Each structure stands twice: as structure tokens, then as C-alpha cells.
Amino acid sequence: MEKKYYAAGVIALVLGALSPGYANVNAIDFTRINYPKQQQANVDFLKANEGLYNHWVHDWQAQPGKKEVEQKLIELYTETAAIKVKNTDTELLLGDIAHYLYNMENEAYYQKAIDHYKAAKLFAPTDYRVYWFLGNHYALSALSVQGIENYHTALQYLPKLNPTPLFWADYATACLFANMPGTALYAARQSSIIAGAKTYIEESVLRLKKQTLAAPPVDTVILGRSMWRGDGKKDGKILITNWGVGVKLAIDSTWGFQAGDYKKGSTYAIIQPPRGTAKSGKKIGYSILVFAQLAKEDQTLKQYLDMFTAKSTDKKVVSFDIGQIKNCIAYEIRDPSMYADIGVGHLYAIAVERSRPDYPGMVLEEPAQVPTSGDGKVNYYTSNRTYSRFNGKIYYLILLDSCEFIHEESLANLKTILEKGITIE
């Protein structure tokens, strides 16, 4: 497997966080494993020295030497694998030993680790440790998407009374490798809450946040192409994320998109679906505006919406949700002064306000898979995410600019965007 990671500054923080005590081997119940008595010394060594090999080290400098450590782990692996009656904890142990050997650049053990973790899943498909251990293996093998997918499954089975901070520490590490710093901070905080004190992983993530993910100053200017960034694809849709105002869009590849600069406290994006078809067969274009404005202290959300609709005399209050956001206010507007030749203007204006969340970016984040060079060497990649959400409250306006002739078709696409195509944190 090729070793590939995001920016080197992240690596120093993450690998430093993988200190003794942060290893999932400590979540294995060794009393359920019938390993040979003569292997007790190697078991003790495994537990006491996991900080040497619970992550990949390119240039081994530690003592004992790499060959001596490798021999001990291979011996323990071989003797444990020979146990005739295995169970979940046996397979988890074998998977961890194989994972550690892979971290020591013994490539033959990469797939063995996966096989043992999957064998553990056959014994206990609802044991969160199975997905935790497998997710950790993928994450530290630079397969971030598979790693986070397994952590998400582990979260489904996580006991409500989780007695160990280790899961959350490992999850935070995987999130950093997947370029998900908001989620990493949340996970690191959970680790500290369970531990009863601030853990090293939380301190590490906080340092990263301070260095690279500060909120931008409100009086700055940011170009639209830097503000609204392509963020890959999901379910066949193109993802576009604006970390500064906390918005993620998922749009069809055939739709037009225009990004506006951030200046004077606001930014916008214009989405242009394919032209609608009137009953006459005429093709008519329309657009959906997403506008974000840093809220003014002396202005309510209704006052903000009325700024855009004050001149409209034919408007009525309607109801829309934006995903799971229920506290929106909206107007349906008919304007005979607009588009008279295509049935007059028929618009919808929707407004919502959001305060800065405790973990900015968390609900917007998707695991990022770093590109593969195929050369088998160590490769480092830089994240394109350089700032976090603006501080304070933000007002959002979503405006459907359409006409009577294509009202139903354009409204249907607006509802699709609101339900599935826009996330506001």
C-alpha cells in the first residue's frame, strides 16, 4: 500500500497524539483469549510498547530495534493464530498484531489485519470494536473514506455508557487524516469528557484548529472561486462547500453554477437548473439564488427578508423547511411587472438564521480520499480548506426566480434543493 497523507503539519500533530494509552488493543479482553502461557512476555510487551508501532514510522529510531520488535510480534501472531477455538477478542488481537506489523512496513500483514477484523465481525456483528478496529486500520493505511465509513458504523453500535476514551481518540485521528477537522475536534472532546480531563488528542486538535482553521475577519475580501469550493461527488451530485458561511450544495452536473465573492459581509451562489418547458413547448430559464449575509445586531430575520421583498405587493406567507431546519420564514410572490411575456414573475423567497455551531464544519464534512500517485513512496498532500466559519449569526436567503409558465417545474426543483441539495450548519 502507498503511504499518502495530508499536509505534513497535520502529520506531526496526529502522530504525536498517538501516544501510549491511545491504542485500541487496550479495548481487547485478554482474559477471553487462550494464548499460550509462554507468550505472556510478548503479550506484556505488546501492551507496554504499542506507542512504537500503533502508527507508521518511516525511519525507525526507537529502542528496542525494529527487527527485534518485529520478531516478537510475529511470534505472538503465529502462536495466537494457532489457537483452535477462536472468538471475537482473539480475532481482534490477531488483527491488531497484523496492523502493527503493517505499520512496521511488513506489507504482507495489511490484508491479514482486514481478514481478522472481518472474522471478528462474523462472531459479533454488533460489536462496535469490530468497526472501530477496521476503521483505524483503513485510516492509518491512507484509505480515509473506508476508515470513516467503518467509524460511522461503529457509532451506531457504540454503548450509551462508553467506558473508554480510546474509541473517540482514534476516531479523532481518523477524522484528521480524512480532512474533517470539525468532527475531529468533536471526537477529541468526547475523549476528554470520558477521561475526565483534557486528553492529548484534544490538545493536538486544538493546536491544529488554532493554526489553520481560524474564522476569517469580517472585513476581508475572498474571491468566489476560493469561497465556494468543489468538494468531490456524492450520490451522483457535485458537492460545493462554502466553509466561511457554513453551506454545502449538492447539485446535478448538468446545472449551471456561479459563485459570488465575499465582500462587505456577504456572498452568494446562483444555481441554474436546465430550462423549464412551458405548455407551448417554449424553453424558459430560471435560477435559484443562495445568499448569505453576516447578521446585523439591530436587524431581525423578518426585517432582513423584507429588505428583498418590500416592493412586492402580491405576496403571502408560505412554509418551507431546509433539510432538518424548521424555523424558516418565506413568501410566495407574484409580480406582474416581471416577465409579462411568460406569465409574470412567480417567485419564492425563504430566509433562515443560524448561529455559529460549537464545532464549525462538522455537519458539512465528508471524508476526503487523497489522490494516488502509484509510485509506492511517501506522498504528502495539502488540504484546500484554510479557514472556518465566520463568527456570529448569519442570515440566509434562498430565492427562486421563475415565472408562471414554468411554475410547477421550477418549484419542484426548488423543493429538491431544499430537501436534499443544501445543508446549512
N, C-alpha and C positions, 0 to 999 in steps of 0.2 A: 504493500500500500504506500502511496505517495504521502509524504508529510507536508501538509499545507495549512497555513494559519492566517488569520487576520493580523493587523498591524503589530509590529514587534513590541510596542509599548503595552499592548494588551497581554502578550505572552508573559512578560516579566511579572505582571500583576497576578495573572491566573496561576502560573506555575508556583509563584510564591505562596499563593493561597492553599496549594495542595501540600500542606504541612502535616506532620504526624497527627493522627486523630481524625483527619478528613479522608476516610477511605471506607468504601462500602464493605470491605472484608470484616470490619467491626460489627456489621449487622448480621453476620452469619452465626448461627447457633452451633458451635463446635461440639457441644455435648450430644448432638444428633448425628455426628459423623464418626463412624467406626474406623478411624485411620489407625495404622499400626503403631503400637506403643513406641517403637524405636524412632518414629518420626516426630515425636513430641518436640525435640530440639528444633527441628525445621519448622514446625508449626509456630513455636515461640519466636523464631527468627522472622517468620513471615509477618506476624503481627507487630513485632517491635521495629521492623525496618521498612515498613511499607512506604515511608516517605522517600525511599531511594528509587522506587520503581512504580509508584502509582501514577506517574506521568512519564512521557517520553523525554529522555535525556540524550541529546545528540552527542555530547562529548563527556563521557563518564569520568568524573574526577574523584568520586567518593570512595571511602573505605568502609567495608572490605571491597576488594576489586570486583569488577564486573563479572569476570569468569567465575570467581568463587560464588558470588550471589546466584548467578545463572545455574550453576551446578546444584546448589541447594534447592532451588525452586523446581528444577527438572526432576530431581529425586523425589521431592514431595508430590509433584504432579503424577509421576509414574506409579508410586506406591498407592496413592489415593485412587487413581483410575483403575487399579486392580481390584478394588473393593467390589465384591459380587453384588451386594444388596445396597443400592444407592437410593437417595431421597433428594428432596429439594435442596437442602443445605449442602449435601455432597456435590451436587452439580454446580451450585453457585460457587463453592470453593474451587472446584476444578476450573470453572470459567474465569474466576479471578486470577488464579495462578497463570493460566494461559494468557490472560490480558496483560499481566505484569511482564511475562516473558516477551510478549509482542512489543510492549513499551521499551524493552531492552534490545529491540531490533532483531528479535528472532521471529522472522516473518511467518514461519510455519505455524505459529500459535495463534495467528489472527483469526482464522476460521474455526480453530478448535474452541476458542473462547465463545464464539457465537453458537456453536453446536451445543456446548454445555449449558449456556443460558437458555437456549430453546428446549433442551432436555428438562431443565428445571421447570419451565413453563408447563410441560406435559404433566408433571407431578402436581403443580399448584398454579393453575391459570389465573387465579385471582390474587395471587401474592404480589404485592406492589414491588417487592425486591427484584423479581424477575425482570421487570421492565426498567427499573432503576439501573440494575447492573448492565443490562444490554444497552440502554441509552448512554450510560457512561462510556462503555466500550466504543460505541459508534462516535460519540462526541470527541473522544480523545484520539480517534482514528481519522479525524477531519471529515467525518460524514455527519455534518451538523443536522441536516434535515431528518435523517433516520434517528439520530440521537434525540432530538426534541419530540419527535412522534412517540417514541417509547416513554419519554418522561411524561408526556400528556396522558398516556395510558396508565402509567404508574399513579398519577394524581387521581384517577378515577377509583383506584383501589386503596389509596392511602388511608390508613386508620385515622379516625377523627382525633384520637388521642395518640399522636405520634410521639414516641418516647425519645427519638433521636434527632439531633440537628444534622446528621450526616447526609440524609437524603437531600435536604434543602441546600446544603453546601455544594454537593455535587451538581445539583440542578442549576445553581447559580453559575458554576463554572461552565457547564454546557451552554448556558444562555450567552455567556460572554463569547465563546467560540462561535456561536451562531449569530453574532451581531445583534443580540437582543438585550441591551444594557438595562432597559426599564424593567423587564422581567427578572433580570439577574439581580437587580437591587431589591426587588420584592422578595425573591427567594432567599437572598442573603439575610434579609431582615427576619424572615421566618426562622432561619437557623439560629439567629441571635435570641429571638424570643424564647425558643425551646431551650437553648443553652442557659438562659438567664443572665447573659452578659453579651456584650458586643463581640462577635466572633471575628477571627482574622479574615474570613472571606468577605464579611460585610465591610470591614475596614478597607480591604483591597478594592471592592467595587466602588465605594465612596470616593476613593482616590481617583479612580478612572473617571467617575462622573464629574468630579471637580475639574479634571484636566481637559476633558474632551466633550462633555455634554452640558455645558452651561447654557442657560437661556440667553438668547441674543438680546442686545439692547433695543429698546422700543424705537429709538430714533435712527436706526440703521436703515440701509437700503440693500435689498437682496434681489438679484435677478430672478425672474420667473423660472428659468430652467434650473436654477440652484434651489429654489424654494419648493417646486413641485418635481419630485424625482421619481423616475421609473424604478419600480421595486420588484421586478420579475412578473411572473404569471401565477395564477391560481384558478383552478376550475375553468380554464379556458379564457379567463379575463386578464387584461393587463392591469397591474397594480400601480397606482401613482400615489406617493405619500408626501405629505407636507408636514414635517416634524414640527415646524415652528408654530403652526396653528392647530396641530393635532387632528389632521384629517387624512383618511385613506380612501381612495376611489378605486373601484373595480369596474372597468368599462370594456366593452367589446372592441376588438382590434379594428373593426370597420368604422368606428365612431371617430369623429374629429375631436381634437383637444387643443386648447390654447391656454397657456399659463401666464398669469399676470405677475409683475414684480411686487415685492413687498416694499411699500413706502408709505410714510405718514400713517402708520398703524394699521394698514390693511393690505390684503392680497386677494386674488380671485383666480378662478379657473372657469373656462367655458367648455361645456361638453356639447358636441354636435352629433346627435344620432343621424342615421340615414334619413333622407327627406321622407315626409309623410305623403300619403296618397289621398287626394280628395275624391269625392264620389264621381267627379267628372273625369278622373284619371290624372289630373294635374299633380305634379310633384311639388311639394312645398317644404321648404326648410324651416327648422325651428332649433332652439337651443335651451340648455339648462345652465344657469349661472350658479356657481358656488362662491359666495363672497364671505370673507372673514374680516372682522374689524375688532381691534382691541377696544373693549368697552370703556366708555367714559363714566366716571363716578356719578355724575348727576343725570344720567340717562337710563331709563328703564328699557326693557326689551320691546315693549309695545311702542314706545317713542321711537326706538330705532327702526322698527318695521314701518311705522307711519311716515318716517322720512322718505321712504321709497314709494309710498302709496298714497300720500296726502292728496294728490291731484285726481285720484281715481274716485269718481262719484258712484259708479256701479260696482260695488264690492260687498261681499258678505263673508262672515266668519265661517271657516271650514276646519276640519280636523285632519291632521296627518301625524304619523309617528315617523321618526327617523331611526330605523332599526329598533333598538330597545328604548330609545329616548321618547318619553311620553309627553313631556311638558312643552311641546311646540305651540306656537300661535301661527295662524295662517289666514290668508284671504284668497278667495276666488274673485277674479277681476275680469270684467268685460269692458272693453274700451273702444267705442265706435270711432274714435279719432285715429285708431291704428288699423292698418291692414284692411281698409274698406273694400278692396277688390277681392279679398279672400275670406270674407265672412266676419270681419272685425277682429280685434285682438281679444284673445281668451287666455288669460294668464293666471298663474298661481304663485303666491309669494309666501314663503314659510320661514319663520325665524325661530332660533333656539339659542340659549346661552349656556355656556359651560365654564366652570372654574377649573383652574389647573389641578390635575389629579396628583395624588401623593407619589405616584410612580409614572411620570410622563413617558408616553410612548408604549407602555405595556400592552394596551388593547390593540395597538396598531401593528405590533411586531410580528414578523414572520421569520422563521429560521432561514438564514442565508447560506447557501452552499457555495463555498469558494470555488473558483474555476480550477480545472485540472490542466497542468502543463504536460503531463505524461512523461517527464524526464526522470521521475523517481527521486528527485532531490528535494531538499528543504526549500519551500517557497513561502514567501510572506506576501499578504495582500492587504491593501488599505481600504478601510470602510469609507463609503461616501457619506456617512452620517456624521456631521460635525457639530451639531447643536441640538438643543432640546426645545420644548415648547416654551413660548413666551410666558412670562409670569402674569398672574392676574386673570380676570374674566375675559372671555371672548364672545362676541355676538356673531352668529352665522345667519346668512340669508341665502336661501335656495329659491331661485326664480325660474319658473317655466315660462319662456317667451314663445307663445304659439298663437294660433288663430282658430276661428270657429270651424273652418273647413276640415281641419285635421285634429280637432279637439280630443276625440276619444283615443286616437292612436298616440298622440303626444302625451296625454295624461297617463296612459298605460306605461309608457317608458319612464315617466317621472316616478310613478309608484314603484317600478322595478329598481330604479336608482335608490329611492328612499329605503326600500326594504332590504336590498342585497348589495347595492353598489356604493354606499357611502358609510363610513364609520367615523364618528366624531368622538374623541375621548373626553 
